[in-house]
Every structure is written in C-alpha cells, then in structure tokens.
Amino acid sequence: MKKNRGWGYRLLCIIFLVSAPLVSAGATYAETIDTGTSSVNQVTESTTNTSRTTTETTDSTTATSSTIDTSTSEASTNSSTDSFGETTTSSSEITVSSTEETDTSEANPVITVKKLANSNRYVKINTFTATTTESQAMDSRQVLYTLNQLQLTATGSITELAGHVYKSVKQYQDTATKKKYSELLDEQNHVIGIVEAESVTTADGVFQSEKKYATVQSGNYPLWESIFFDKQLVTTKTINQQTFQVKESFKHGNGSTYYALYTDKNQFIGWINAKGAADAKSPGGIWQSESKYATIISGNYTLWQNFDWSAKKGTTAALNGKTVKATGKYSHVNGATYYSLYDNKNKWLGYINAAGVKTTSNAQGAYQAYGKYVTLTKKNYTIWGNFNWSSKKNTTSSLYGKTYQAKGKYEHWNGSTYYSLSDSTGKWIGYLNAEAATVANNQGGIWQSENKTIRMKSKNYTLWQDLNFSKKKASSGNYMNKNIKVTGKYQHYNGATYYSLYLNNTWIGYINATGVTNAHVIHSQSNISRYVIVNNASGNFLNAADPNSSKLGKKSNYKGYMAKATKLAKTSDGNYLYLVSPAGKIGWIKENQTYSVNDKFWMYTTGGKYPSLNVKNLNIHVSISKQRVYIKSGDKVIYTMLCSTGTVFTPTPLGNFRIQQEKGSAFSGAAYYRSFKDHGVYLFHTVPTSIAWSTNSLICFMIT
C-alpha cells in the first residue's frame, strides 16, 4: 500500500468531465462514479468573475486507461431549450480509472447523505485560506463534491470560486454528522457541484423562474449584478421605458421583489426592484400614452395586428407620405418602438415600427422634400402663412396661372396636401392646398390655352426648342412682318410668359411674350348708316380698321361733333367705325370712342367744328346734286355741311346770288333765315324744328 500523501495531493488526482459548456465561473464538475483508479485530471477554468458568463473547458489527460460510465445520477436532467430561451442540461456520468495503486477509501472518503426539501436560493461562495502544504489536510468547507446515489465524493476545491454567486435548489444532509450540503447551479442550470452549507452565504429570500416581460418605468433605479447587492452595474437611466424579458424574480426578505432582466438575445441586464418596472402582457411591453402626428416615410413597412407577429393589418404602401395620429407607443423587447396609428376618421391602422415614421406635434405632419414645379390652376384659394390658418399671405385669384417651385410639402392630418411655394428669387410665397395647383414637368409650368395672332416686335429674340432653354430652334428675325398663331402659353417659373407659336400649322418654337405684339385681325366688315358723336380727342383717325395702319386727322378736331358712320369692322382689337362728313372721308375710329345720335342727327352740326369766316373772298357754293353747302375762301373749301334744297314742285333757283338784307332769328320753325333772292322769297335757314334755338344751335342751311 502506497504512502498517504494527504488531501492536497489526492484532490489533484481527481478526474471529472463536464457534460455541457458552463456559464459560471470557477471549477465545475459532472457527477461521476469514482472507480478509485483514475490518474486523469480534467479542469474547468473560468474566464471571468461572474456566474452569468461563459467558461472554457480544458482537458489535460494523463491516464493510461479509462472507463466511461453512462449511468444517470440523481442530479442529471434532460437537455432542452424552451420557447423562452431557458436551457436545461442532462449529464452523462463519466468515470476515468488509472492503473496506479491507490487507497481510495482513505484518499476519497465517501459521505452518505439524504435529500432535504428543495429551496430556491441564491448563494455566494465564501472565501477561505488555502491549504499550504501537502501534509496539511484541506478544510472540508473548501471541498467541492459530486453526488452519486446519495453519496458525496470530493472532486476539487472551491477556492477559485470564492465570491461567485450560484443558485441552490437541492439540499442534502450527512446521515451521520447531520451536516448540511447545497447543490450549486449556474444560470443555465448546469450542476457545478455540491458544497457544505457553511461554505456559502445565502441570500435573504427565494427566487422563482419567470417567463414574462416588463417595461422599465423609471430612470432612477439601480441595476445590480447579483441579488446580494454588492455590485451596482448602472442605473435605469439609459433603459427607461425599454422592455425586457424577466427570467427570474426574487422575493427578498425585506419585502421587495426583484426581477432579473434580459434582452431578447439573452444578454443579462441586471437585477431591478420590481417597483421600477411594469409587467407587460406581450413582448411589446406596456402601452405608453402618446399624442403625436406621424408621417409615414416608407411604403415597405408592415402594419401589425399584434406583437407576436402572427397577424398583419396591412402595409404602408398606400399610406406612404400620409400623416396619421399616434395615440400610443410600445417599447418592444426587440429594442424597437412601435406606434399605434389611427387615421383622421379614428380608424385603427395597426402597429408600425417607429423607424417607418417621422413624428411631430403639428397636425400638418413632417416636412417632406418635394422640389417640383407647380402652376396655380384654381382661383379663390387662400395661400397661408401658417398652419394655424391665422395668417393669409395671398390668394390664387391674384396669382392665377403663375408657376412656382414646391420645395416641400406637408400631408396634413385633415387629408389635404399643402405645398410650400417659393419663387425664382427664393422668396417664400406660402402654403397652398395642392388642389389649387397642377404639377408641371419642368420650370415652364403647364400649358395654358391661348388663341391669338401675333407679329414679331424685334429681330433679337430666340425661339426655343424647350423651356429649359437648352436648345435654340430659330430667331425672331426669320419671321418678321408675318402673322403667327399663338395656340398656348406657359407662365414660366422665372416670371416670364412664353408663347407656343405656329406658322401655317407648323410649330416654330417658344418665344418670350415681350418679343411679340398682337397682330391685328379683321374678322368681318359691313356697311351701315349711323350718326355718331365723337367723344375721344386722343390720337388720330386711322386709314384702316387697324391700330397699326397709317394715321389721318386728329380726333380732337371732331370731338363733340357729329359724323356719319358708313362701315363697321369687327376685329381682334374690338369694333371700328368708318366716319365721313359732308366734306368726305374722316377715317376709322374705335366704336367705343363714339356714341350714337341716329334718332336726332338733324339737331347736330354735320360738318364738324365751325370755321372762322374772317377769310378773304368769302363765298358759298350750293350743290343741288350733292346736297352740300361749301363755305369757301376764294376757290378753297373751308367748311362743308349737309343741306336740303327745294322739291320738284318748288325748285331752288340756280345762279349766282348775293345775300339780301332780309333776315331773322325764326321762320316757320326754322332759325336764322337770310334772303338771297326776291327779298324774302328764297331763304337760307336751319332745319325746321319745334324747339327754340339759341345762337349756338346753327347746324346747316337749306335753300327754299
């Protein structure tokens, strides 16, 4: 029999294999059946100082032979992963034997125990002074045991596990000494081993496994590394309102309950007092009141019916850009926020990931870049200065047809779209309901109907191929003195108007409206007989019914006097009348520069303004055939008026006569008579009327 080298040496010869990766720190073990012949050491080394982090297992084998016993120990469990992410582990017992001769009964004494009632506790390994020599026996409180058929066998030391926290559920008692033992489990419920009850400090309270969610409700709670509260990780300030998995709860002896919080990726966050969190019914967390407007910024998001993603309400494809109401939100355990959306008819639309919307406190929703050109095509719309509708900038009636840039837009909660308009100088025009505008393809705006004939005013204008002015089509000099048809116009973003021109049904390009003038078109002309008074003294009579025709006499010479209109011309510039006097042609005048006296023309002067009679060789010539009286200075006619000579039965005498002395202011309803033959038989006088004449009423004479 070999020399007994003591506990220190023998423990180094213990061999064990771990059935699954461990998450706790320090040495771990699997329950084994010890044959007392192993010389193989298997050591599990901790990589961190926390019971919630993963360890690496290193095997160092020196055995010359080994035997694997697959029988199941009392502590063995089945390995599986449930839907909540919890893992349970089964362990096959592995025994390694050695050919070295050892007194196993003396080296590894076996302790027979009985099972006590389970108790869900957290324990922390106490710190002990390590054994210094081989001959000095190890303190039994430092020993880590394995269990097989209610017998404990020492397998290692817990010295390196000091300060680490483990679960302890199963409890045992030495049948001889009544000493109590506790089984250690890591967070994945892997068995670490069994230690004396005096080897650990037990937390004041019991834990319970949970499968639920909780949303943090305050930013002022500490997060603890363990339920012993000896190390604070952080506070809840950075995770306030976030939702986490609750995998365990701990009912503390102080009356408080604590939750172990985990992310959806099973990352441990810390222990929190349950008062700092609210239990949630789903992974979505708890409902959090919100009163915002949300503008949907993508058509590729799903609208969910619930938070287990089993039912869809729809997608955002038809809602992209629209503004809806967010009445509440959920901070999901996956880390995303979800809004509960309603339209303006209070219809629930579903839950949307917050990344799919922009929120604002304003009913117009979020600003959306647009950058298009629009032409104002409806009148009687207000252009607003704000969305409180308290500031009016302008109306579309005064800006009708103009083109502006809609740099941005708002899809308002009320269902309307509003453009934010600016002109070419960058001046902001205001907000306009999109119903009052039409989107254009370019800066030119939209085509607007126009129907007129023009002529080129200058040779120096460009006819453009397009309204981006990227290509010239021709020069205005090619079309001087030609009547050109305008079929439409564009009120460009730059503020100018451009006409679309056709010549003989061939399109010749776009031209700035300042480069043309209206071509005068006479649509019809007819003969008439109308007496009118000229009531405009500006300008001249025209040689034709065209404002571009040559000029005749001044209209001021005829203002207030009667003339006869013998022709009516209807033109593109309005109606024109052709006027004549007893002396002949006067010229064309706009019809609206005259008024008719057809019903009493005989009461007005027919020759225009009376001439001065202070001339040389004054004489009068009466033409019976023309029914005219010509006032002459020698042979020069200085005034002509209409007259009415005698009838067939009372003819006017022919010849040369001199004025006789017989005269008067009235004669048979006529005025201002004067004898020229037979001393009162043949007279000059006015047209007979039934009214009293003043000295200014003389219009014409006739011979009787």
C-alpha positions, 0 to 999 in steps of 0.5 A, a space after each residue: 500500500 502506497 504512502 498517504 500523501 494527504 488531501 492536497 495531493 489526492 484532490 489533484 488526482 481527481 478526474 471529472 468531465 463536464 457534460 455541457 459548456 458552463 456559464 459560471 465561473 470557477 471549477 465545475 464538475 459532472 457527477 461521476 462514479 469514482 472507480 478509485 483508479 483514475 490518474 486523469 485530471 480534467 479542469 474547468 477554468 473560468 474566464 471571468 468573475 461572474 456566474 452569468 458568463 461563459 467558461 472554457 473547458 480544458 482537458 489535460 489527460 494523463 491516464 493510461 486507461 479509462 472507463 466511461 460510465 453512462 449511468 444517470 445520477 440523481 442530479 442529471 436532467 434532460 437537455 432542452 431549450 424552451 420557447 423562452 430561451 431557458 436551457 436545461 442540461 442532462 449529464 452523462 456520468 463519466 468515470 476515468 480509472 488509472 492503473 496506479 495503486 491507490 487507497 481510495 477509501 482513505 484518499 476519497 472518503 465517501 459521505 452518505 447523505 439524504 435529500 432535504 426539501 428543495 429551496 430556491 436560493 441564491 448563494 455566494 461562495 465564501 472565501 477561505 485560506 488555502 491549504 499550504 502544504 501537502 501534509 496539511 489536510 484541506 478544510 472540508 468547507 473548501 471541498 467541492 463534491 459530486 453526488 452519486 446515489 446519495 453519496 458525496 465524493 470530493 472532486 476539487 476545491 472551491 477556492 477559485 470560486 470564492 465570491 461567485 454567486 450560484 443558485 441552490 435548489 437541492 439540499 442534502 444532509 450527512 446521515 451521520 454528522 447531520 451536516 448540511 450540503 447545497 447543490 450549486 447551479 449556474 444560470 443555465 442550470 448546469 450542476 457545478 457541484 455540491 458544497 457544505 452549507 457553511 461554505 456559502 452565504 445565502 441570500 435573504 429570500 427565494 427566487 422563482 423562474 419567470 417567463 414574462 416581460 416588463 417595461 422599465 418605468 423609471 430612470 432612477 433605479 439601480 441595476 445590480 449584478 447579483 441579488 446580494 447587492 454588492 455590485 451596482 452595474 448602472 442605473 435605469 437611466 439609459 433603459 427607461 421605458 425599454 422592455 425586457 424579458 424577466 427570467 427570474 424574480 426574487 422575493 427578498 426578505 425585506 419585502 421587495 421583489 426583484 426581477 432579473 432582466 434580459 434582452 431578447 438575445 439573452 444578454 443579462 441586464 441586471 437585477 431591478 426592484 420590481 417597483 421600477 418596472 411594469 409587467 407587460 402582457 406581450 413582448 411589446 411591453 406596456 402601452 405608453 400614452 402618446 399624442 403625436 402626428 406621424 408621417 409615414 416615410 416608407 411604403 415597405 413597412 408592415 402594419 401589425 395586428 399584434 406583437 407576436 407577429 402572427 397577424 398583419 393589418 396591412 402595409 404602408 404602401 398606400 399610406 406612404 407620405 400620409 400623416 396619421 395620429 399616434 395615440 400610443 407607443 410600445 417599447 418592444 423587447 426587440 429594442 424597437 418602438 412601435 406606434 399605434 396609428 389611427 387615421 383622421 376618421 379614428 380608424 385603427 391602422 395597426 402597429 408600425 415600427 417607429 423607424 417607418 415614421 417621422 413624428 411631430 406635434 403639428 397636425 400638418 405632419 413632417 416636412 417632406 422634400 418635394 422640389 417640383 414645379 407647380 402652376 396655380 390652376 384654381 382661383 379663390 384659394 387662400 395661400 397661408 402663412 401658417 398652419 394655424 390658418 391665422 395668417 393669409 399671405 395671398 390668394 390664387 385669384 391674384 396669382 392665377 396661372 403663375 408657376 412656382 417651385 414646391 420645395 416641400 410639402 406637408 400631408 396634413 392630418 385633415 387629408 389635404 396636401 399643402 405645398 410650400 411655394 417659393 419663387 425664382 428669387 427664393 422668396 417664400 410665397 406660402 402654403 397652398 392646398 395642392 388642389 389649387 395647383 397642377 404639377 408641371 414637368 419642368 420650370 415652364 409650368 403647364 400649358 395654358 390655352 391661348 388663341 391669338 395672332 401675333 407679329 414679331 416686335 424685334 429681330 433679337 429674340 430666340 425661339 426655343 426648342 424647350 423651356 429649359 432653354 437648352 436648345 435654340 430652334 430659330 430667331 425672331 428675325 426669320 419671321 418678321 412682318 408675318 402673322 403667327 398663331 399663338 395656340 398656348 402659353 406657359 407662365 414660366 417659373 422665372 416670371 416670364 410668359 412664353 408663347 407656343 407659336 405656329 406658322 401655317 400649322 407648323 410649330 416654330 418654337 417658344 418665344 418670350 411674350 415681350 418679343 411679340 405684339 398682337 397682330 391685328 385681325 379683321 374678322 368681318 366688315 359691313 356697311 351701315 348708316 349711323 350718326 355718331 358723336 365723337 367723344 375721344 380727342 386722343 390720337 388720330 383717325 386711322 386709314 384702316 380698321 387697324 391700330 397699326 395702319 397709317 394715321 389721318 386727322 386728329 380726333 380732337 378736331 371732331 370731338 363733340 361733333 357729329 359724323 356719319 358712320 358708313 362701315 363697321 369692322 369687327 376685329 381682334 382689337 374690338 369694333 371700328 367705325 368708318 366716319 365721313 362728313 359732308 366734306 368726305 372721308 374722316 377715317 376709322 375710329 374705335 366704336 367705343 370712342 363714339 356714341 350714337 345720335 341716329 334718332 336726332 342727327 338733324 339737331 347736330 352740326 354735320 360738318 364738324 367744328 365751325 370755321 372762322 369766316 374772317 377769310 378773304 373772298 368769302 363765298 358759298 357754293 350750293 350743290 343741288 346734286 350733292 346736297 352740300 353747302 361749301 363755305 369757301 375762301 376764294 376757290 378753297 373749301 373751308 367748311 362743308 355741311 349737309 343741306 336740303 334744297 327745294 322739291 320738284 314742285 318748288 325748285 331752288 333757283 340756280 345762279 349766282 346770288 348775293 345775300 339780301 338784307 332780309 333776315 331773322 332769328 325764326 321762320 316757320 320753325 326754322 332759325 336764322 333765315 337770310 334772303 338771297 333772292 326776291 327779298 324774302 322769297 328764297 331763304 337760307 335757314 336751319 332745319 325746321 324744328 319745334 324747339 327754340 334755338 339759341 345762337 349756338 344751335 346753327 347746324 346747316 342751311 337749306 335753300 327754299 
